[in-house]
Amino acid sequence: MSGHSKWHTIKHKKGAADAKRGKIFTRIIKELTVAARAGGGDADSNPRLRTIVAEAKAVNMPADNIKRAIQRGTGELPGVSYEEIMYEGYGPGGAAIIIETLTDNKNRTVGELRHLLSKFGGNLAAENSVAWMFHKKGYIVVDKAKANEDALMAAALDAGADDLRDDEDSWEVLSAPDAFQQVLDAVKALGIEPGAAEVAMLPQNYVKLEGKPAQQMVKLIDQLEEHEDTKKVWSNADIEEKEIEASLA
């Protein structure tokens, strides 16, 4: 199993807990506002907004909440203005970390993220210090039990995907970021609900972590993802299942 999939194991294990805490609602509201501000409030003509609206509906966000968030983005309603900022750093064992944020106070955000990183033996880094280690890609994961390989490959490639990768019990569909929505629509048109679907920062290489550094890394990511301004966290850490289980125990 690839390092990236092991990393996603952490994200999937924590997904249910994040949803229970309600943090996902806060993040989606911010994303709806930013997407509407950038590309307009019509989801049919704004692919980014359409993706986030679908995510909001998938977690049963009330329609009124979705509407108000979009109206704040278009300026129809007053509201806080959020800024998208990407921070880079290193965690335990020298693994690279990228933290995507949506914030209304970047000074507060950078200070708090710096504190979290140092708490676990990491540090913030200068711009482009680690970003070059990652490729920005549309990333869709499909359980093999849900899809025929030939049909999935044909639909994905016709829609603009770059590659279909075999990752043991799942298929990974990769595309350029601007082709992500078309590819996702094509996959869903086959009657498939992906296990994961996002524009991701995929590592070119991985840093193997074991023992204390691995467990510290999992705890660090947990803390970073719980931060109110965090949108996404990416890392090139390759962490075994046993270390994930030990850190979450």
N, C-alpha and C positions, 0 to 999 in steps of 0.2 A: 504494500500500500504506500502511496506517495506521501511525502511529508505534508503536502498541502491538504490532503484528505485527513491526515491525523490532526492537523490544525483545525479543520472544520469540525472534527469530532468535539473539540472543546466548545465551539460556537453552538453546535446542535444540542449538546448536553445542557448548556446554560440557557438555551432559548426559552424553554418552558418557564424557568424561574424568572427570566426577564419579563415575560408576558404577565406573570402573576404580580410582579411589582408595579406594573403599569407604566414602566419606563418607555415601553414601545409606543404608547400613545403620544407621549411628549415628543419623542423623536419624529414620529410621523407628522405631527402637527407642524413642527418646524420645517420639515422637508416639503410639505404641501405649500407652505407660505413662500419658501425660497423658490420652488419650482414655478409657482404661479407668477412671482415677481419677475423671474428670468424669461419665461416663455409664454405668459398669458394664462388666463383662467379657464380656457377651453381645453379639456382633456383630449378631445378628438384631434386637435391640431398641436398638442404639446405632449410628445411621447414620454418625456420624463414625468410630467404630472400624471399622465394616464397610468404609468407603472405604480406610482405612489398611491393613487386613489385605489387601485386594485389591491395593494397591500393593506390599505386602511380597511377596506371592506372585508378582507380575509380575516382580520382580527376583530371584526364586528364593531368597528368604530361607528358611532351614530352619524347619520347623514348630515345632520345639522353641524356637527363638529367639523366634518370635512368641508362643508360649504363655507363656514366662517373662516377657517384657516386659509382657504383659497381667496376669499374676499379680502383678508388682511394682506395677502401677497399682491393682489391687484390694486390695492389702495381704496377699495370700496368701503372697507372698515378700518378704523385706526388700530394700530398694533405695533409690537416690537419689530425692529428690523434686525434680521439675523445675517451674519457674515459667515461664509464658508472658508475655513482655514485648515490646511493640512500641516500637522506637526510631524517631525521625524526624530527618531531617537534610537537608543540601544537599551536592551534589557539584560537580564542575567545571562551569563555565558556569551555575551557579545552578539546575541541575536538582534536583528534589525526590527524596528517597529515603525509603523506609519499609523497616525491617529488622525482620522478625518473628523472635524468638528463643525457644529453650527452654533455660533455664539453671538450674544448681544454685548459681550464685554471681553475682548480678546486679552486684555491685561490680566483679568481675573483667571481666565481659562489657562493661559500659559503658565501662570504661577502655580495653579493647582495641579496641572499635569506634571510640571517639573518636580513638585513635591512627591507625587505618587511614584514617579520613575525612580527618584533617589531613594525612596523608602525601600525599594526592592533591588537596589544595587544597579539601577540603570541611570540614564541621563538623556536629556534633550540634546539634539544635534543640530547643526546648521542646515539650512535649506539645501536640498539635493545631496545631503550626505549619504542617505540610504535609498532615496527614491529611485536611483538608477539601478538598484538591485531588483526592481519589480517591473512587470509589464501590466499596463492597464488593459483589461480584457472583459468582454461580456462572458459570464461564467454561468452555465446551467448544468445542474446535476440531475440525472434521470436514473431511477432504479431500474436495473436490467430486467426485473420481473414485469415492469410496466411497458416495456418498449421492444419492438422488433428492430434489430440493429440496422438492417437495410432501409427500412421505412424511415427511421429516425435520421439516419445519415442523409438520405435523399431530401427530406423536408428541410433539415437544418442547412445543408449546403445550398439548396435552391434559394433559401431565404437570406443567404449571405454569410453563413458561418465559415470559419477558417479551418476548423479541425474537430474531429470526434475522437476522444481518447478513452481507452479502456482502463478503468480503475477498479479492478476486481469485481465488486458487486454493483457497480454503477457505471454509467457513461458520463463523461464530461464534455460538454459542447462549448467550444470557445469561439469567440467572434471579436471583431473590432467593436469598441464601445458604441459607435453610432449605428451599428447593425444589431445591437442587442435586442431591442424591442421587436424588430421584425422576426428575428430568430425565435424569441420567446413566444410570439404569437403563433408561429408555425409549429412549434413543439406542442403548444396547448391545443392547436387545431387537430392534432392526432388523438386528442382525448387524454393527454398526459398532464398530470400536475407535478411539476418538478420538485425535487427534494430541496433544492436551493436554486435561486436565480437572482443574479445581481451583477453590477459592473464592479469587478474586483481588481485588487492589486495583487497579482500573482507573482510569487518569488521566482527568480531565475535559478537560484541555488538555495540550499537549505543548510541551517546550522543545527547539528544534532545536539540535543540537550538531554541529560540524564540526571537522576538523583536530585539533590537540593536545587540546582539551577533550573531544572525542568519544572519542579513544583513551584518555585518562586515565580517563574514565568507565567504559569497558569493563574496564580493568584494576582499577579500584576495585571494581566489582561482582564481578569474579572473586575478589578478595581477601576481600570480605565474605562471599561464598557459600562460600568455603573455610573460614571460621571455624567452629570446632567447635560453637558454640552457635547458629549461624544456621539458621533454618527456611526462610524465604523472603526474597527481596529484591525490592522493587518500585520503579520509577522512572517519571517522566514524560519521560524523555529520548527524543528522536526521533533515532536514529542510523542513517546510511546503511550499507548492506552493505559498501561499500568501506572505511569507517572500522573496522568490526568486523574485517574481514579484516586490515587493517593492524595493529590492536592485538594480534591473536592470532598474527601471523606470527613 
